[in-house]
């Protein structure tokens, strides 16, 4: 993919979404790889472009992504496959992508983690997310329960070494032995490695989640390598024991922790994983600073219906919905998403969420989780990652570090 740059500052004009609200007619000034000024067009200096109907968003930040463009990150064996997946999403405005793996045997996890670390060194992805293997078999979703393990801090350390500083987060079920039940547990190993524990694929009680969040939050608060002060919850609602008024379980516990400022919840708000009403309820309960929109995308993102792979699991996409293919050929659990993050953003706005709140949850808040103060907002001093869309939030151009990449 070619990139074009200009040695002179250049100006973009349109409806500008900033951390402080929407500027109906604004200008973003870019000098090299950096944003140097953002504000109303009538206050801009220099030769201002003509007014447009375009909308300017910060580059989107996806913390949970298993692939796209026909390439599956949990199955990738070459740099080209990783690049194919990352650039499928880059073309649609995701300028920072965390590459996600699924539960797999130890040797496979180590090999894939090393490959993704190479991609992070090359700038194709911004980090690695391990979704497993310390998960609940009862809430395995589209993952292989045969490869799930009890918590193993030594394995965490091996994976972190293979990641070479790029391990961002790991999804864990707090009720699984060894995850959150002793001093030398998985939670401590993750925080020691500079990674964030994420609660997910869990059948835990509310009390078990509360205890794990308390422990994880304390560990993050007292560790100088912590990239964020808060845990996350992997795709809230999905892969979790359902909420019940006499058994609140992980959903209520995660919402409460997010309300206290101890946790950030992921939402796969694509209209398939969650009903729009559920998305609205979470935004009503929490600020967008405690919500991240993610895709949970798999290889079929940007592709036609058909058969795909997600780790060892066969997946069939029909009518835009990916499901595991059961042994008898029937459709099983939802197996990740097929949307780009901009599609999720558009769905959330259609559901009635203000544009600036949706953008914060798709860009600014996930950048905060990554500990990247240079990403996630159209503001002076940030990296010039800009997504230019039409009035309907359809992608027109994408800039990353000031270079046009799509």
N, C-alpha and C positions, 0 to 999 in steps of 0.2 A: 504494500500500500504506500503510495507516494505521499509526501508531505511538502507543503509549500510554506515558506516563511518570508517575512519582509523585514529589512533592517530598520525601517522607519516605523514610528508608532502608528497604529491604525485604529480607527474608531468604528464601532458597531452601534447601530441605532435601532431601537424598537421598544416594545414593552419589556422592561427589565425587572426580573424577579431577584430581589436582594434579601439579605437576612432581616431587613427591617420593614419589608413590604414590597409592593409592586409600584414601580415608576411607570405610569402609562406611556410616557414618551421620554425614554432615557437613552444615555450613551454609556458604553463601556470602552475605555481607552486601554489598549494593549501595547506594551513596549517589550519586544522580544518575548520571553516566556512568561511575563508577569503582567497582571492587571495593575495599572497605575492610577486609574480614576474611574469612578462610577457616580452618575448623578443625572439630574434632569437635563434634557437636551438644551434648554434655554440658558443653562449655566455652564455648558461645555466651552472650552477654549479651542481655538483652531478652526479648521475647516470641517464643519459638522456635516455628515451625510444627510441626504434627503430622508424625510420621515418614511417609515415602512410599516407594514402590518405584521412584521415578524415579532416573535417573542424570544427573548434571550434568557436562557437558564444556565446555571452552573452545570458543568459536566456532572453526570450522575455517578453515584458510588454504590456498587452492588456488593454486599457482604456475603452473599450466598448464591453461588452459581456453579452448576455442574457441567455446563457446556452450551453449545449452539452451533449453528451452521453445519450440522451433521457430525460434529466432533464431540466426543464424550470425554471430559477431563478425567473421570475415574478409570477410563480405559485407554487413555492416551499413552503412547509409547515413544512418540517423537515430538520434537519442538514444533514442527509444522502443525501437528494436530492441536497442540495447545494454542498456537497462534491463530489457527482457523476459528476456534471457539471464541477467543478473546476479541478478535477483530469483527466477528459477527455482531457482538454487542457494542463495540466501539462505533461501528457505523450508525448505530441507533442512539448514540449519545452517552453510553456508559464509558467514561474516560478512566475510571478506576474500578477494577474488577478483582474481587477475591475469589480464587479458584477453590472449589469445594470437592473433596473426595467423599466416598461413602465407605461403610464398613467393608473390610476385606481382610484376607490373611496378612499376617505381619510382613512378609517379604514383599507383597504387592504394595502395601501402604508405604513402606520405606522407599521402594523404587519410584512410585508415583510422586511421593513428597520430594524426592531429590530432583525429579524432572521439573516439577512446578517451581522449585527453588531456582533452577536455571532460568525459567521464564520470568520469575520475579527479578533476578539479576539483570535480565535483558529489558526490563520495563514493560513486558507484555501484561503482567498482572501485578497487583500491589500486595499480595499476601496469599496465605494458604489457610483454608478452613477444613478441619477434619470432622466430618459428621459420623462419629463413631470411632472405635468399635465398642465403647463402654455404654451400651444402650439397652433399653428394656425389650426383650423378645416379645412381650405382650403388646408393645407399641412400635413394632419394627417398621410399619409402613411399607415402603418400597425397598427396604434393605434386607439383606440376607441374615436371618437370625442365627444360622449355623456358624457365622463368623463373629458373632458378638462375644465379648469377653468380660470377665470381672475386671475391675479397675487395676491397672498395672502402671505404677509410676515409672518403672524402668523403661517400659515401652514408650511412654510419653517423652522421656528424656532422649531415647533413640530417635524418635520422630522429630523432636525439636532439633537435634543435631543434624539430621538429614535436611531439615528446612533451612538451616543456616541463617537464623534470625528472621525468617519470613513467616513463621507460624503465628497467625493472628488469633485464631480461636479454635476451640474444640467443643462439639456438642456432646454432653454427657447426661446420663440419667442418674440423679443423685441417690436413688435407692439401690443402685447396683453396688455390690460389695467392693470396697477399695476406692470408690470414687470420692466419698465425702465423709469417711468415718474414722479417720485416724490422722495423726500428724503428718505422716509420710504418704498421704493419699494423692490421688490424681489432681485434685484442686491445687494443692501446693506445688506439685510438679509443673502444672500449667503456668501458674503465676511466676514461678521461678524462671520459666522459659520465656517470659514476656508475652504469654498468650492469655486470652480471656476465656474463662469458663462460660459455656452457654448451656442453659437448661433445655433439654429437648428429648424427644422420643422416650417419654417417661410415663410410668404408671404410678409415680410417687404420690404420697399423701401431701396435703398442704403443709403439714408439719415438717415432713422431710425436705420439701423445697425450701421452706423458711430457714431451716437449719443450714442447708447448703448455701443459700444466698448470704446469710449472716457470715458464715465462714469465708466464703469467697470475697465478699465485700471487705471484710477486715484484712484479708491477705493482700488484696489490691491496694488498700489504703496505706499499707505499711511497707510496700515493696517499691524500690526505686526504679525498677524496670517496667512497671505497669504502664501500658499504653493508654489505659482508660481506668477510671475509678469505679466503673459499673460493669456487672456481668451483663450477658444478653440472654434472651429466650429464643431458641430456634423455632421459627415459624409457629408463633403462638396459635393455639387451638389444634393445629395439625400434628399428628403423632403424639397426642397427649390424652390422658384420661379426661373424659368430658366433665364439664362443670355440673355439679349437682348441689342442691341447696343443703343437703346433709353430708355431702362429701365434696368440699370445694376443690380439692385436688390441685394440680400444678397451675391451672389456668388462673384461678383466683389468687393463688400465692404470687404468681408472676405479675399480675396486674397490680397487686398491692405493693410489691417490691418496686415496681416501676413508679408508682405514685409516691413512694418514699424517696425516690432518687437513687435507688440501689441497683437498678436493672433497666435495660433497654429491650423492648419487645420487637421482634421481627414480625412483619405481616406480609404474607404472600397474597396481596390484595388484588388478584387478577380477575376476580369474578368467578373463578372456578374453585380455588382453595377456600375462599371465604365469600359469604354473601355480602353485598354492599352494606346492608344494615349492620352486620358485625363490624365491618371496618369503621363505619360512622360511630358506632358505640365506643370503640376503642379511642378514636380521636376525641370524642366528647369526654371520656374519662381521663385521658392523659394529654399532656402537651406534646406537640410534634417533636420536642426535644427528647422525648422518651420512646419514640417510635422510629423504626427503620423499615422502609419498604424494600423488599427483596424479590427476586424472581424465582429462586430455587430452580432455575432453568436447567434443562438437560439438552442432549444433542439435538433434539427436534426443534429447538427455538429457531425461528426463521425458516423452517423447512415445511414440507408438505406432510399430510397425514401418512402414516406408514409404520414400519417396525424399526425399532431402535434398541440400543443397549444402555443400561445404567449399571455399571459394575457387572456382577454375575446375573443380573435380572433382565429378562427380556421385557420390552416395553412396546405397547401398541398405542399409537396416537390416532384417535378417531374423532372427527368433528372438533379438532383443536384441543382435545383433552388426552393427556398421557396416563395410561394405566398399566400396571403390571399384568403380564400374560400368565394366568394360572396354568397349572399342569394340564388341566382339561381344556385349555384354550380360551377359557372365559376371562372377562376383564376383572382385575382385582383392584387393589388400592391405587389411589392417585400416585403417580410416579414422577413428581417434579413438575415444573412449569414449562410452557412453550412460548412465553412472552419475553419481550425485552423490558428493561426497567422503565423505559419511556411509555410502553403500553400499560404497565401497572400504574404509573403516575397519571396517565390519561383516564384510566378506569376510576381511580380515586377521586379525581376532580369531577368526573361525571356523577359520582356518587354523592357529591355535594360538599366535599372538603375544599376549603379555600386553596387557591393555587399556591400561595406562599407557604401554607402549612404542608401541603403535599411535597413541595420542592424541598423544604427543610428535611422532611423524613426520607427523601430519596437522595439527598446530597450532603447537607450540612451535618445532620446527626450521625450518619454512618462514617463521615470523615472524622468526627469526634471520637467514635468508637475505635477507629484505626490509630488515633493519636496523631493525625495529620492536620496540623493547623494551616498548612499551605493549600489545602484542597477544600472543596465543598461549598464555595460561596462566590458570588460576584462581588468582590470587595477589593479595595486597593491593597496590594501586597500579596494577594493570593496568586497561585499559579493560574495562568490564563487558559483554563479549561472551560470552554463555552459551547453550549448546545443551542443552536439557532433553529427554531421551529416556526411553522406557520401558525395562524391564529387558532387552529384546531390541535395544536401540539403534535404535529407531524414533523419528523426531522427534515431539515433542509441542509444544514452544514454542521460539522463538528470540528472544534479546535481543541487540541491538547497541547499545553505548554506553548500556546501561541501559534502552533503549526496546524494548518488545516489538514485533517486526516480523513475527512469524508464530506 
